[in-house]
Amino acid sequence: MITGVFSVRTWAPVGVLTSLAYCLHQRRVALAELQRGNGQHPVDRSLLELKMVQVVFRHGARSPLKPLPRKEQVEWNPQLLEVPPQTQFDYTVTSLAGGPKPQSPFDSEYHKTVLKVSNAFLLREAHCKALMDFSGMRLAGCEAFSFFFLSPAPQGGMFAGQLTNVGMRQMFALGERLRKNYVEDIPFLSPTFNPQEVFVRSTNIYRNLESTRCLLAGLFQCQKEGPIIIHTDEASSEVLYPNYQNCWSLQERTRDRKQTASLQPGISEDLKRVKEGMGIASTDGVDFLNLLDNMAAEQVHGLPSCPTLKRFSQMIEQRAVDTALYILQREDRESLQMAVGPFLHILENNLLKVVDPATPSSKTRKLYLYAVHDVTLMPLLMVLGIFDHKWPPFAVDLTIELYQHHESKEWFVQLYYHGKEQVPRGCPDQLCPLDKFLNTMSVYTLSPEKYHTLCSQARELELQDGE
């Protein structure tokens, strides 16, 4: 979580030759004839060759973004920041153009919120620090505290939104699963990191960068043949999450919904019941998104939670989903376009570059990794028609595989969410012909030019009204 009408176009984006669409069509025809002639199952998977994989994943478990206003605050032990040795893997962060890492306004905001830490930890911390200051040595039992002194965490507590070692292990496990799928079961990727095979991009938020590190450590077992570069963008132009600050029209279309979401029938009554049970004043700006964020963070770390949160846990998650769906409505195609359209354009272009025989091998990768957020995955799952009405959990992944048929040369896409096969909207089966999959995406995909045009429309109208 982070804090113009276009007609439906055909699947081929601007700049891609129509001959490519014709080529795909001809390959589908050839495959259909082959199937009719041989009387075989529609697609013989043994004749498919994996050509490219894209993995879109949420970061691992973290501390809450905004603690709830209650008398008894949950205590967060800074030992949760200890880095598991198996996840340590050096990397460099650059801009998309390869320049210096951009500034992160989100991390600056998170650092303003320090979470409560137990008195027992503070006493032991002070004791260990005094001993180390006196002796100049690290003493038995104080290793975690010496790490804490050297870490970027504030003295006395953790920051909001910080990746914990629980989240680091989750991401390492995801990397190990990818290794099993694409290194061990299928010899698709090299067993060591090769920058010629893998492209990595993340939002410029520290928990996502660190989550990516842990995933890569699990995937390649901390072995590499070249430098690991994680590409990031400026917050002002980031498209790996719905960018309300950059896209004026998206901000305008959803502003009223954000303000009234908690007032909707059903949501309003349930929110009142939960807040009363927790002793939170009705005037406090707490909604189901805040409640779920704290509840999920506490549960995944095994921390003692408020009895009210435990009692209403299922209802809180469902109402958080209802709130998000009210803000970003499924029927509002333009809002969904502005939320994930530019990112869909990136995913689509990656597919088309592999399919186009004119693309130099240096311009493609076998694996594309994208570190995003729950607010990215939710609309992405919605436009693909595979949203299960559950909040995307920590370390969840959406994987898009691209295959080519050996005989017909037809292209197919296979989707997995949380490791389970999916059938995207408009597809006849889990194994979806590429053109059908691209047709589904085309309803929401936005090129950078169309994104800019659509996002600026509300601002232009506002300026005209002010004249």
N, C-alpha and C positions, 0 to 999 in steps of 0.2 A: 504494500500500500504506500502511496506517496500523497504526502499531502498535495444564395446561389443554388439552382437545381440542375443537376447533371442527368442526362439520360443514361440508361444502362448501356455500357459499351460492350463490344465483343471482347474476348479474353486477351487478345494480343495488345500489349501496351504500345504507346507512341514510340516510334523508332525501331520497332521490330518488324521486319519485312513480312508481308502477307504470305509470301511463299513458304514461310515457316509454318503458318497455320495450315496451308494446303498440304505440306509435307506430313504433318501430324495426321491430317485427315486420311491421306493415302495409306499411311501405315496402319491406321485403324481398319480401313477397308481390306487391306492385305491380311490382317490378322483374322478378320471375320471370315474371309474366304478359306483361310487355312483351317479354321475351326470347323466350318461346314464340311470341307473336303475330308477331313480326318475323323470327324465325329468325336473329337476330344472334348474334355472339360474346357469351358470358356478360356481359361488361362492356365497353362502348365507352369507352375511356379519354378520348377526345376530349370526352365529355360529363361528365367529372369536373371539379369545381372544388376547388382547394386551399383549405382553410379554416383550418388551424392546423398548426404544426410544433413539436415538442418535441425538443431536442437534449440528450442526456446525454453528457458527454465527460470523459475523463481529462485531467489536467494534462499539460504538456509535459515534456520531458526534464529531469532534475534530478540532483543529486549523490546518492550512496547514503545510506540512512538510518542504516546502522551499518557502518562499515568492517570488513573481515574481519581477524582477528588473525593477520597474517603479518609476517614480518621486513621485507620490502620493500613498503612501503605505496605505493599509487598516488598520484601527485602531481597535485593539482588546481590549475590556474592560475586565480587570481581574475579574470583578464581574461575568463573565461567569464561573468562577471556584467555585462559591459557591455550596456546596453540598446540594441538596434537602433533607430535613429531612427523607422523606419516603424511601430513598435509602440507608441510613446508616445501615450497617450490618458488623459485625466483621468477619474477615477471617485471615487465616495464609497461607503464601506461602512457599512451600518446593520444593526441587528437586524431581525428579521422584522417587528416592529411599527413600524419606522421610527426607533427610538431609537439611542443611541450603539453603535458597534461593540463586540461582546463581547470579552472577553479570550481569547487563544488559548493554552491550555496546551500544545498540540503544538509550536508554534513555540518556546516557552520551553524545551522539552526538546531540540529540534533544536539550539538555540544552545549547548548544553553540549558538543556534539561538533564539534571543529574538524578539518578534513581537512588532510592533509599538502600542503605547497606546495614547489615546487622551490627549491633553493638559488640557482639563477641568478635566479629571480624576486625572491627576498628581497634579493639583492645589488643588483639594478637598482632595486628599490623603495626601498631605503635611499638609494641614490645620487640618485634623482629627488626624494625627499622632502627630502634635504639641500639640493639645488639650489633647490627651490621655497621652502623655508624661508628660504634666504639671499637670493634675488632677489625673492620675493613674486610670481613670474610662473610661468605654466605654460610649460614648455619643450617643444620638439619631441621626440617620442618618449616623453614622459611622460604623455600624455593618459590612457592607461588607468589609470595609477597615481593620478592626481589623482581620477579617478572612484572608484577603489578606496578612497581615503581618505575620500571623502564618502559612500560606500555603507554600508549596515548590516552589511556583512560584517566579521568579526573581523580584526584585524591579523595577517597571516601566513598566512591560509588561508580556506577557505570553510566554511560551516556544512554540516551534514548536511541532506539534504532540500531544498536550495535550487534553485529554477528557474534554469536557465542560459540564455544567449542562443541555444543550440541549441533548447531547449524553447520559447523565445519565438518563434523563427522557425517552429517546427512549428505553434504555435497560430495564428500569423498566417496561415499557409498554409491551415489548416482554416477560418479565417474567410473567406479568399478563395474557398475552394471553396463555402462556404455562400452567399457573395455571388453567385457564378456561378449557383448553383441557384435562388435565391429573389429575386434582384434583376435579373439579366441575362437568364437563360434564361426565367424566369417572373417577370413583374412583380408579385410577391406582397408584398414588403417595400419600404418607402421606401429610397432609396439612402443616406439619412442616418439616424443613430440617432434614433428617436422613442420616448420612454418610454411613449406610448400604445399602441405596437405590440409592445414587447419587455419581457419580465419576466426578470430575471437573479437567480439564486441560486447560492451557492457555499458549500462548507464553509469554516469560518473558519480557513483555513490559508494562509499567505502565497503559497506556490507556486500554489495554486488561484486566488486572487484575481488574481495577476499573469498567470496563464494566461488568465483570462477577459478581462482588459484586452487582451491581444494578439489574442485571437480577435475581440473587438469592433472592434479597430483594422483587422483584415483584412476583416471583414464590411462595415464602414461607411466604410473608408478615412479614419478619424480625423475624420469629419464627424458632427455631432450637432445636433439641434434642441432638446434639453433635457438636464438632468443625467443622467449614468449612475449609477444606484444599484445596487449589488450587495448583495443581502440575505443575511444570515448568521444562524445560530442559535447559542445557547450549546452548548458541547461536551457538556454534561450531557443535552441533549435533542435533539441532532442526529440526523436520520434519513437523511441522504444517504450514510451508510456504516453497516455493522453496528455498533451501539453496545453493545459488551460491558459497558461501565461502567454504562450506564443501564438495560440490560435484564438483570436478574439471571438470569432463566431461560435466556437465550441463553448467558450466561457459564457457568452450571452445566452445561448440556447439552454444551458444547464443551470444557470444561476438561480432562477426561481425554483427549479426542482430541488436543488440542494437545500434551499431554505425551507421548503415545505414537505420534504420527504418524511420527516419525523411526525408530521401532522396528519398523515394519511390514515384513513380508517383501518383499524387493526394494528398497524404499526404504533400509532399514538397510544392506544390503551396498553399494549404490551410493554412499551417503553416506560410508561408511568409505573406499571407494576414492578418492573425490575429496579428502577431507580428508588422507589419507596423501600423495597426489600434491602437495598444496599445503603440506605440512608443518604442518598444523593439528592440534593435539592432540585426541584423541577426547573429552576431557573438556570442551573448549570448546563452548559452547552455540551451535554453528553448524548450521543446517539448510539445506534446499534453498531456502527462501524467502530467507534471507540471501544465499546464493550467487547466486541469480538476480538479486536486487536489485543487487548489486555488478556482476555480469557485464553486465547490461543497461545500467547507467549508464556503464560503461567503454566498451562497444561503441558506443553511440550518440554518444559524444564522441570516438571514434577514439583512445582512450588505450591504451597498451600494457598488455595483460592477461596474467595468469598463463597459461603454456602449458597447465596442467591445465584451466583454465576454458575455453580455446579448444577443447581436445580433446574435452571432455565437454559442450559447450554445449547440444546438442540434448537430451541426457539430463538435464541440469540443469533445463532448462525443463519437460520432461515430468514429472520428479519433483516439481518445485515445484507443478505443476498437480495431480498425484496427492496431494500433501500437503494442498493446499487443499480438494480434493474429499473427502478423508478427514475433515477437520475439519468441513466444512459439507456433510454428506452429502445427496445428491439425494433419497434415500428418506425423509429426516427432514423432513417437510413443515413441522412447527412451527418448526424451526430456520431454514428458508428464509423462513418468514413473518416471524419476528422479525428476520431479517437485512435484508430489503428490503420487507416488507409495508407499512410506513408510507409509504415512497417510492412504491411502486406505487399506493397510495391517492391520493397527490398527482397522479401522472400520469393516473390514471383520472378524478379529479374535473375535471382540465383538459379532458379529452375530453368529459365529460358536460355541462359548462357551455356548451360550444359547441353541442352537440346540442340542449340545452333551449331552446326558443324564448322562454321566460320570462326567460332570463338577460339582464340589461342589458349593452349593449356595453362599458360601462365596467368590467365585471367579467371581461372576457376579453382575451387578447392574441393576436396573430398568431404570435408566437414566444416560446417558453419555453426558457431556457438553464439547464442545471444542471451545475456543475463538481463532479465527484465523483472517485472513486479506483478503482484496479483491484479493490479488495476490495468495491466497490459493483457494478461491472460484471459480475464473475464470477457472483455469485448471481442478478443480474438476467437475464443471458443464460441461465442454467440454468432459471429459472422460465418463460421465454419459449420454451424448447426450441430455442434457436439457438446454444448454446455450442459452439464448435469445438475445444475442448480445447487451446487455445493461450492463453498468458497475455496479457491485454489490454495492448497496447503503449502507449507514451507517445502522447498526443494522439489516441487513438482515439475514435470517436464512435458512439453509437447514436441514430439519428434516427427519430422516429415522426411520420408525416404523416397528417393527417386530411382526407379528401375527401368531397364530397357530389355525388351524381349529379343532373344538371340536371333530368332528366325524372321519375325515380322518387322523388327526394329521399332515396334510401337513402344511408347513410354507410359509408365504407370506410376501412381503415387500411393504410398501407404502411410497412414497416420496412426500415431500412438499417443494417448494421453495417460500419464501416470503409469506407463508400461502396458496399457491395454489397447487393443486394436479398436479403431473408430471407423465409422462410416460417415464421411462428410456429406453435407447437404448436396443433393444433385448427383450423388454417386450411386451406382447400382450395387456396390459391394465394398468390402474393406479395401480391396485392390482396385483403385479408381483410375480410369484412363485420364491421362494428363489434361487433355483438352476439357473434359468435364470438370475436373478439379479447378482449372484456371477460370472456367466460366463462373463457377461458384464464387471465387475470389474477386472476379472482375466487378461484381456488383458494388464492392466496397473499396477496391484498390484505388489509391490516388497517387498520381505522379507528383513530384515536388511542385511543378507549376500549377496543377489543379488544386493541390493542397493550399498553396499560398493564395490562390484566387478565392477559394471557398472560405478560408479562414479570415480573409480581410473584408468580406462582403458586409458583415455587420458593422465593422468600424467605418467603412465608407458611407454606409447609410446614416450612421450616427453623425458623422461630420457634415453630411449634406443637410440633415435636419437642423444642425446648429447654425447653418449659414443664414 
